[in-house]
């Protein structure tokens, strides 16, 4: 698991939404450190997904930006999870066909 607040933890928005629906229906944590413990009302509210949605879209944007710059899938994934980084020198901009 990533150290708290060191790495952007994002997922494809539709996958997170499906997982959160399951958690809200079961009213139990299904992932992470609290797995198996009941969801509080506050945590169930977070599962509505608004704040996580912002992070997911930012991560997905950075992933696509890195892929357009010519990075490999593993490099793009690493870049999309880093906070406050810029694309490596010599990489950037859209690929031209």
C-alpha positions as a LaTeX table, in Angstrom:
\begin{tabular}{lrrr}
\hline
Residue & $x$ (\AA) & $y$ (\AA) & $z$ (\AA) \\
\hline
Unk1 & 0.00 & 0.00 & 0.00 \\
Unk2 & 1.18 & 3.51 & $-0.75$ \\
Unk3 & 2.37 & 5.72 & 2.07 \\
Unk4 & $-0.37$ & 8.12 & 3.03 \\
Unk5 & $-0.40$ & 11.20 & 0.82 \\
Unk6 & 2.83 & 10.28 & $-1.01$ \\
Unk7 & 1.24 & 8.82 & $-4.09$ \\
Unk8 & $-1.86$ & 9.71 & $-6.06$ \\
Unk9 & $-4.13$ & 6.66 & $-5.81$ \\
Unk10 & $-6.49$ & 6.72 & $-8.71$ \\
Unk11 & $-8.38$ & 4.14 & $-10.69$ \\
Unk12 & $-10.54$ & 4.14 & $-13.78$ \\
Unk13 & $-13.63$ & 6.07 & $-12.63$ \\
Unk14 & $-16.13$ & 3.41 & $-13.72$ \\
Unk15 & $-14.23$ & 0.69 & $-11.80$ \\
Unk16 & $-14.16$ & 2.76 & $-8.62$ \\
Unk17 & $-17.87$ & 3.49 & $-8.93$ \\
Unk18 & $-18.71$ & $-0.21$ & $-9.28$ \\
Unk19 & $-16.57$ & $-1.06$ & $-6.23$ \\
Unk20 & $-18.15$ & 1.70 & $-4.15$ \\
Unk21 & $-21.67$ & 0.54 & $-5.02$ \\
Unk22 & $-20.79$ & $-2.90$ & $-3.66$ \\
Unk23 & $-19.34$ & $-1.37$ & $-0.47$ \\
Unk24 & $-22.34$ & 0.86 & 0.13 \\
Unk25 & $-24.76$ & $-2.03$ & $-0.35$ \\
Unk26 & $-22.80$ & $-4.30$ & 2.00 \\
Unk27 & $-22.18$ & $-1.40$ & 4.45 \\
Unk28 & $-18.72$ & $-2.87$ & 5.07 \\
Unk29 & $-15.21$ & $-1.87$ & 3.95 \\
Unk30 & $-14.04$ & $-4.20$ & 1.17 \\
Unk31 & $-10.54$ & $-2.76$ & 0.56 \\
Unk32 & $-7.60$ & $-1.42$ & 2.51 \\
Unk33 & $-6.74$ & $-1.32$ & 6.20 \\
Unk34 & $-10.36$ & $-1.29$ & 7.41 \\
Unk35 & $-11.45$ & $-4.30$ & 5.37 \\
Unk36 & $-14.37$ & $-6.08$ & 7.05 \\
Unk37 & $-15.25$ & $-3.18$ & 9.39 \\
Unk38 & $-18.61$ & $-1.40$ & 9.04 \\
Unk39 & $-18.82$ & 1.85 & 7.06 \\
Unk40 & $-19.69$ & 4.95 & 9.07 \\
Unk41 & $-22.23$ & 7.40 & 7.66 \\
Unk42 & $-19.35$ & 9.76 & 6.81 \\
Unk43 & $-17.44$ & 7.06 & 4.92 \\
Unk44 & $-20.58$ & 5.99 & 3.09 \\
Unk45 & $-20.98$ & 9.62 & 2.03 \\
Unk46 & $-17.43$ & 9.66 & 0.69 \\
Unk47 & $-18.33$ & 6.60 & $-1.36$ \\
Unk48 & $-20.70$ & 8.82 & $-3.32$ \\
Unk49 & $-17.47$ & 9.49 & $-5.16$ \\
Unk50 & $-17.27$ & 13.25 & $-5.74$ \\
Unk51 & $-13.81$ & 13.84 & $-4.23$ \\
Unk52 & $-12.42$ & 10.56 & $-5.50$ \\
Unk53 & $-13.82$ & 11.36 & $-8.93$ \\
Unk54 & $-11.67$ & 14.49 & $-9.11$ \\
Unk55 & $-8.53$ & 12.50 & $-8.28$ \\
Unk56 & $-9.44$ & 9.73 & $-10.72$ \\
Unk57 & $-9.91$ & 12.16 & $-13.58$ \\
Unk58 & $-6.64$ & 13.95 & $-12.77$ \\
Unk59 & $-4.77$ & 10.64 & $-12.74$ \\
Unk60 & $-6.38$ & 9.48 & $-15.95$ \\
Unk61 & $-5.53$ & 12.82 & $-17.61$ \\
Unk62 & $-1.88$ & 12.53 & $-16.55$ \\
Unk63 & $-1.73$ & 8.91 & $-17.77$ \\
Unk64 & $-3.07$ & 9.88 & $-21.20$ \\
Unk65 & $-0.74$ & 12.89 & $-21.31$ \\
Unk66 & 2.25 & 10.63 & $-20.64$ \\
Unk67 & 1.12 & 8.07 & $-23.24$ \\
Unk68 & 0.75 & 10.86 & $-25.83$ \\
Unk69 & 4.29 & 11.97 & $-24.96$ \\
Unk70 & 5.62 & 8.55 & $-25.89$ \\
Unk71 & 6.21 & 6.98 & $-22.49$ \\
Unk72 & 5.65 & 3.23 & $-22.03$ \\
Unk73 & 2.59 & 2.02 & $-20.11$ \\
Unk74 & 4.60 & 1.36 & $-16.94$ \\
Unk75 & 6.30 & 4.77 & $-17.13$ \\
Unk76 & 2.95 & 6.47 & $-17.77$ \\
Unk77 & 1.38 & 4.70 & $-14.79$ \\
Unk78 & 4.27 & 5.75 & $-12.53$ \\
Unk79 & 4.05 & 9.35 & $-13.81$ \\
Unk80 & 0.28 & 9.52 & $-13.29$ \\
Unk81 & 0.64 & 8.47 & $-9.64$ \\
Unk82 & 3.37 & 11.02 & $-8.79$ \\
Unk83 & 2.31 & 14.33 & $-7.33$ \\
Unk84 & 3.73 & 17.58 & $-8.65$ \\
Unk85 & 6.00 & 16.13 & $-11.32$ \\
Unk86 & 6.50 & 17.22 & $-14.89$ \\
Unk87 & 7.11 & 15.08 & $-17.95$ \\
Unk88 & 10.80 & 14.23 & $-18.48$ \\
Unk89 & 12.83 & 16.55 & $-20.72$ \\
Unk90 & 12.45 & 15.82 & $-24.41$ \\
Unk91 & 9.04 & 14.28 & $-23.86$ \\
Unk92 & 5.83 & 16.19 & $-24.16$ \\
Unk93 & 3.25 & 17.41 & $-26.56$ \\
Unk94 & 1.03 & 15.31 & $-28.75$ \\
Unk95 & 2.33 & 12.67 & $-31.14$ \\
Unk96 & 1.91 & 13.63 & $-34.76$ \\
Unk97 & 0.60 & 11.09 & $-37.22$ \\
\hline
\end{tabular}
